[in-house]
Amino acid sequence: MIVGLGIIILGFLILIDNRIVFLTDKERPCVMIRICRQCIKKSDAACGLERLFLFATLSLAILNLMPLISPLMPLQREVIIFGSRVCQWSPEILQILEFRIYPLVGFILFIASFFILLAIKETPARYARYTFSLGMGFLFFPLFQYILLHCYYDRMDWSAFWEELTELMLASGILIFLWVFPGLAKKQNEEKLC
């Protein structure tokens, strides 16, 4: 789920950049040229969007640390679902992975994005978006699991229900997006051939 979410976010970042913003396109002006005083593509000015991304990566890195200070809440219980006994469990080792290790990995990925934005001079967003997207996967998944565990600790059947429903909504949303914009992939392929 983490990698899949990271790939989805990366795809949307690339789509937004290639079709709307044009931040990494060397020939086309960035859409923010209207509100920026100077553009990095035309002068030695600092890029406003890249400065905003520097703040965003640090903010998200800090947000990623939220589950680290919460107590672990291991559980194991049986519930009856549609007449069948189901064992629901969230062992401590799994919670260490989800609420300690994953947030640290996400923190490191966001900090890496920050330093990529600082270190690379020409279109750093093109390179930082990879670590940023994967960092978003390591941010959203542990936070979502954390929220589900704490909201539905006494009713883990509802936790599983909401987790699966949101996965279904995400997959459906991607399919609907591709159905609503069918020419998107075709146009991108045609541009690469030219």
BALOBA-1460 file (C-alpha; in Angstrom, 3 decimals):
// residues 194
<rec num="1" residu="m" x="0.000" y="0.000" z="0.000"/>
<rec num="2" residu="i" x="2.826" y="2.395" z="0.785"/>
<rec num="3" residu="v" x="4.583" y="1.921" z="-2.544"/>
<rec num="4" residu="g" x="1.280" y="1.927" z="-4.446"/>
<rec num="5" residu="l" x="0.234" y="5.186" z="-2.824"/>
<rec num="6" residu="g" x="3.655" y="6.669" z="-3.559"/>
<rec num="7" residu="i" x="3.358" y="5.690" z="-7.233"/>
<rec num="8" residu="i" x="-0.135" y="7.204" z="-7.453"/>
<rec num="9" residu="i" x="1.086" y="10.466" z="-5.926"/>
<rec num="10" residu="l" x="4.124" y="10.477" z="-8.227"/>
<rec num="11" residu="g" x="1.851" y="9.983" z="-11.232"/>
<rec num="12" residu="f" x="-0.325" y="12.917" z="-10.212"/>
<rec num="13" residu="l" x="2.712" y="15.129" z="-9.551"/>
<rec num="14" residu="i" x="4.104" y="14.348" z="-12.997"/>
<rec num="15" residu="l" x="0.689" y="14.863" z="-14.581"/>
<rec num="16" residu="i" x="0.183" y="18.224" z="-12.870"/>
<rec num="17" residu="d" x="3.695" y="19.335" z="-13.792"/>
<rec num="18" residu="n" x="3.516" y="18.196" z="-17.427"/>
<rec num="19" residu="r" x="-0.032" y="19.449" z="-18.118"/>
<rec num="20" residu="i" x="-0.695" y="22.389" z="-15.803"/>
<rec num="21" residu="v" x="2.305" y="23.900" z="-14.008"/>
<rec num="22" residu="f" x="5.282" y="23.312" z="-16.397"/>
<rec num="23" residu="l" x="7.785" y="23.735" z="-13.556"/>
<rec num="24" residu="t" x="10.337" y="21.269" z="-14.926"/>
<rec num="25" residu="d" x="9.777" y="22.077" z="-18.621"/>
<rec num="26" residu="k" x="12.736" y="24.110" z="-19.866"/>
<rec num="27" residu="e" x="10.918" y="25.573" z="-22.894"/>
<rec num="28" residu="r" x="7.531" y="26.509" z="-21.443"/>
<rec num="29" residu="p" x="7.070" y="29.188" z="-18.792"/>
<rec num="30" residu="c" x="5.800" y="28.057" z="-15.414"/>
<rec num="31" residu="v" x="2.142" y="28.828" z="-14.734"/>
<rec num="32" residu="m" x="3.199" y="30.798" z="-11.643"/>
<rec num="33" residu="i" x="4.994" y="33.394" z="-13.804"/>
<rec num="34" residu="r" x="1.935" y="35.617" z="-13.442"/>
<rec num="35" residu="i" x="2.372" y="35.996" z="-9.680"/>
<rec num="36" residu="c" x="6.141" y="35.536" z="-9.261"/>
<rec num="37" residu="r" x="8.256" y="38.639" z="-9.620"/>
<rec num="38" residu="q" x="11.066" y="36.796" z="-11.401"/>
<rec num="39" residu="c" x="11.408" y="33.334" z="-12.913"/>
<rec num="40" residu="i" x="14.343" y="31.025" z="-12.409"/>
<rec num="41" residu="k" x="14.067" y="30.043" z="-16.094"/>
<rec num="42" residu="k" x="14.772" y="33.603" z="-17.203"/>
<rec num="43" residu="s" x="17.104" y="34.931" z="-14.472"/>
<rec num="44" residu="d" x="19.082" y="33.905" z="-11.400"/>
<rec num="45" residu="a" x="16.070" y="34.415" z="-9.146"/>
<rec num="46" residu="a" x="14.958" y="31.770" z="-6.687"/>
<rec num="47" residu="c" x="11.927" y="29.737" z="-7.746"/>
<rec num="48" residu="g" x="8.867" y="30.503" z="-5.627"/>
<rec num="49" residu="l" x="7.395" y="27.024" z="-6.010"/>
<rec num="50" residu="e" x="10.670" y="25.371" z="-5.056"/>
<rec num="51" residu="r" x="10.870" y="27.541" z="-1.927"/>
<rec num="52" residu="l" x="7.323" y="26.496" z="-1.107"/>
<rec num="53" residu="f" x="8.306" y="22.841" z="-1.627"/>
<rec num="54" residu="l" x="11.224" y="23.315" z="0.795"/>
<rec num="55" residu="f" x="8.761" y="24.363" z="3.488"/>
<rec num="56" residu="a" x="6.336" y="21.554" z="2.565"/>
<rec num="57" residu="t" x="8.999" y="18.843" z="2.785"/>
<rec num="58" residu="l" x="10.109" y="19.996" z="6.242"/>
<rec num="59" residu="s" x="6.521" y="20.324" z="7.470"/>
<rec num="60" residu="l" x="5.596" y="16.866" z="6.217"/>
<rec num="61" residu="a" x="8.785" y="15.398" z="7.690"/>
<rec num="62" residu="i" x="7.762" y="16.734" z="11.105"/>
<rec num="63" residu="l" x="4.173" y="15.556" z="10.649"/>
<rec num="64" residu="n" x="5.514" y="12.103" z="9.828"/>
<rec num="65" residu="l" x="6.897" y="11.845" z="13.379"/>
<rec num="66" residu="m" x="3.465" y="12.113" z="14.997"/>
<rec num="67" residu="p" x="2.956" y="8.357" z="15.686"/>
<rec num="68" residu="l" x="6.400" y="8.016" z="17.306"/>
<rec num="69" residu="i" x="5.324" y="9.404" z="20.665"/>
<rec num="70" residu="s" x="2.037" y="7.552" z="20.951"/>
<rec num="71" residu="p" x="1.869" y="4.396" z="23.061"/>
<rec num="72" residu="l" x="1.662" y="1.049" z="21.309"/>
<rec num="73" residu="m" x="-1.713" y="-0.626" z="21.805"/>
<rec num="74" residu="p" x="-1.368" y="-4.322" z="20.926"/>
<rec num="75" residu="l" x="-4.585" y="-6.311" z="20.855"/>
<rec num="76" residu="q" x="-5.951" y="-9.739" z="20.080"/>
<rec num="77" residu="r" x="-9.601" y="-10.666" z="20.322"/>
<rec num="78" residu="e" x="-12.255" y="-12.754" z="18.633"/>
<rec num="79" residu="v" x="-15.436" y="-11.330" z="17.195"/>
<rec num="80" residu="i" x="-18.391" y="-12.882" z="15.438"/>
<rec num="81" residu="i" x="-18.851" y="-11.586" z="11.884"/>
<rec num="82" residu="f" x="-21.774" y="-13.030" z="9.909"/>
<rec num="83" residu="g" x="-21.858" y="-16.018" z="12.260"/>
<rec num="84" residu="s" x="-18.149" y="-16.842" z="11.958"/>
<rec num="85" residu="r" x="-15.475" y="-16.362" z="14.585"/>
<rec num="86" residu="v" x="-12.782" y="-14.007" z="13.347"/>
<rec num="87" residu="c" x="-9.536" y="-13.322" z="15.173"/>
<rec num="88" residu="q" x="-8.611" y="-9.668" z="15.075"/>
<rec num="89" residu="w" x="-5.129" y="-8.783" z="16.089"/>
<rec num="90" residu="s" x="-2.609" y="-6.025" z="15.956"/>
<rec num="91" residu="p" x="0.550" y="-7.376" z="17.611"/>
<rec num="92" residu="e" x="3.234" y="-5.134" z="19.078"/>
<rec num="93" residu="i" x="5.780" y="-6.102" z="16.403"/>
<rec num="94" residu="l" x="3.407" y="-4.937" z="13.655"/>
<rec num="95" residu="q" x="2.765" y="-1.682" z="15.499"/>
<rec num="96" residu="i" x="6.512" y="-1.115" z="15.895"/>
<rec num="97" residu="l" x="6.813" y="-1.453" z="12.125"/>
<rec num="98" residu="e" x="3.806" y="0.766" z="11.333"/>
<rec num="99" residu="f" x="4.168" y="3.406" z="14.062"/>
<rec num="100" residu="r" x="7.936" y="3.560" z="14.621"/>
<rec num="101" residu="i" x="9.882" y="2.359" z="11.570"/>
<rec num="102" residu="y" x="7.597" y="3.610" z="8.773"/>
<rec num="103" residu="p" x="7.406" y="7.152" z="10.192"/>
<rec num="104" residu="l" x="11.198" y="7.265" z="10.454"/>
<rec num="105" residu="v" x="11.571" y="6.086" z="6.856"/>
<rec num="106" residu="g" x="9.073" y="8.735" z="5.738"/>
<rec num="107" residu="f" x="10.947" y="11.383" z="7.733"/>
<rec num="108" residu="i" x="14.214" y="10.404" z="6.023"/>
<rec num="109" residu="l" x="12.579" y="10.512" z="2.567"/>
<rec num="110" residu="f" x="11.174" y="14.003" z="3.165"/>
<rec num="111" residu="i" x="14.532" y="15.241" z="4.468"/>
<rec num="112" residu="a" x="16.172" y="13.712" z="1.374"/>
<rec num="113" residu="s" x="13.679" y="15.635" z="-0.782"/>
<rec num="114" residu="f" x="14.594" y="18.811" z="1.097"/>
<rec num="115" residu="f" x="18.301" y="18.355" z="0.442"/>
<rec num="116" residu="i" x="17.704" y="17.423" z="-3.196"/>
<rec num="117" residu="l" x="15.815" y="20.697" z="-3.604"/>
<rec num="118" residu="l" x="18.719" y="22.555" z="-2.009"/>
<rec num="119" residu="a" x="21.587" y="20.741" z="-3.724"/>
<rec num="120" residu="i" x="20.499" y="20.443" z="-7.357"/>
<rec num="121" residu="k" x="20.553" y="23.724" z="-9.239"/>
<rec num="122" residu="e" x="18.639" y="22.908" z="-12.439"/>
<rec num="123" residu="t" x="15.024" y="21.680" z="-12.012"/>
<rec num="124" residu="p" x="15.493" y="20.021" z="-8.593"/>
<rec num="125" residu="a" x="11.757" y="19.298" z="-8.377"/>
<rec num="126" residu="r" x="12.183" y="16.772" z="-11.191"/>
<rec num="127" residu="y" x="14.377" y="14.658" z="-8.884"/>
<rec num="128" residu="a" x="12.858" y="15.483" z="-5.499"/>
<rec num="129" residu="r" x="9.398" y="14.311" z="-6.536"/>
<rec num="130" residu="y" x="10.482" y="10.653" z="-6.340"/>
<rec num="131" residu="t" x="11.569" y="10.717" z="-2.707"/>
<rec num="132" residu="f" x="8.708" y="13.109" z="-1.890"/>
<rec num="133" residu="s" x="6.076" y="10.749" z="-3.366"/>
<rec num="134" residu="l" x="7.423" y="7.720" z="-1.546"/>
<rec num="135" residu="g" x="7.603" y="9.815" z="1.630"/>
<rec num="136" residu="m" x="3.900" y="10.619" z="1.174"/>
<rec num="137" residu="g" x="3.186" y="6.882" z="1.101"/>
<rec num="138" residu="f" x="5.131" y="6.467" z="4.349"/>
<rec num="139" residu="l" x="3.197" y="9.410" z="5.788"/>
<rec num="140" residu="f" x="-0.366" y="8.491" z="4.847"/>
<rec num="141" residu="f" x="-0.319" y="4.751" z="5.528"/>
<rec num="142" residu="p" x="0.956" y="4.867" z="9.146"/>
<rec num="143" residu="l" x="-1.237" y="7.865" z="9.983"/>
<rec num="144" residu="f" x="-4.283" y="6.150" z="8.524"/>
<rec num="145" residu="q" x="-3.533" y="2.936" z="10.445"/>
<rec num="146" residu="y" x="-2.913" y="4.998" z="13.580"/>
<rec num="147" residu="i" x="-6.277" y="6.755" z="13.243"/>
<rec num="148" residu="l" x="-8.116" y="3.484" z="12.592"/>
<rec num="149" residu="l" x="-6.479" y="1.741" z="15.548"/>
<rec num="150" residu="h" x="-7.252" y="4.540" z="17.981"/>
<rec num="151" residu="c" x="-10.774" y="5.242" z="16.737"/>
<rec num="152" residu="y" x="-11.860" y="1.602" z="16.516"/>
<rec num="153" residu="y" x="-9.721" y="-0.104" z="19.147"/>
<rec num="154" residu="d" x="-12.769" y="-1.741" z="20.695"/>
<rec num="155" residu="r" x="-14.373" y="-2.505" z="17.282"/>
<rec num="156" residu="m" x="-11.567" y="-3.629" z="14.970"/>
<rec num="157" residu="d" x="-14.151" y="-5.026" z="12.564"/>
<rec num="158" residu="w" x="-15.050" y="-1.415" z="11.719"/>
<rec num="159" residu="s" x="-11.384" y="-0.583" z="11.343"/>
<rec num="160" residu="a" x="-11.024" y="-3.326" z="8.736"/>
<rec num="161" residu="f" x="-14.249" y="-2.178" z="7.043"/>
<rec num="162" residu="w" x="-13.045" y="1.424" z="6.679"/>
<rec num="163" residu="e" x="-9.587" y="0.368" z="5.523"/>
<rec num="164" residu="e" x="-10.980" y="-1.823" z="2.753"/>
<rec num="165" residu="l" x="-13.638" y="0.730" z="1.769"/>
<rec num="166" residu="t" x="-11.070" y="3.496" z="1.374"/>
<rec num="167" residu="e" x="-8.867" y="1.216" z="-0.748"/>
<rec num="168" residu="l" x="-11.882" y="0.481" z="-2.953"/>
<rec num="169" residu="m" x="-12.649" y="4.203" z="-3.233"/>
<rec num="170" residu="l" x="-9.037" y="4.947" z="-4.204"/>
<rec num="171" residu="a" x="-8.980" y="2.253" z="-6.898"/>
<rec num="172" residu="s" x="-12.419" y="3.351" z="-8.152"/>
<rec num="173" residu="g" x="-11.294" y="6.979" z="-8.186"/>
<rec num="174" residu="i" x="-8.309" y="6.128" z="-10.373"/>
<rec num="175" residu="l" x="-10.502" y="4.151" z="-12.782"/>
<rec num="176" residu="i" x="-13.058" y="6.986" z="-12.942"/>
<rec num="177" residu="f" x="-10.259" y="9.500" z="-13.541"/>
<rec num="178" residu="l" x="-8.922" y="7.410" z="-16.429"/>
<rec num="179" residu="w" x="-12.454" y="6.966" z="-17.803"/>
<rec num="180" residu="v" x="-13.248" y="10.693" z="-17.601"/>
<rec num="181" residu="f" x="-9.940" y="11.634" z="-19.287"/>
<rec num="182" residu="p" x="-9.385" y="8.807" z="-21.801"/>
<rec num="183" residu="g" x="-7.119" y="10.799" z="-24.110"/>
<rec num="184" residu="l" x="-4.627" y="11.641" z="-21.400"/>
<rec num="185" residu="a" x="-2.317" y="8.672" z="-21.915"/>
<rec num="186" residu="k" x="-2.725" y="8.802" z="-25.687"/>
<rec num="187" residu="k" x="-1.734" y="12.488" z="-25.859"/>
<rec num="188" residu="q" x="1.292" y="11.888" z="-23.666"/>
<rec num="189" residu="n" x="2.466" y="9.040" z="-25.913"/>
<rec num="190" residu="e" x="1.993" y="11.172" z="-29.041"/>
<rec num="191" residu="e" x="4.076" y="13.971" z="-27.534"/>
<rec num="192" residu="k" x="6.919" y="11.578" z="-26.764"/>
<rec num="193" residu="l" x="6.938" y="10.302" z="-30.345"/>
<rec num="194" residu="c" x="7.206" y="13.806" z="-31.815"/>
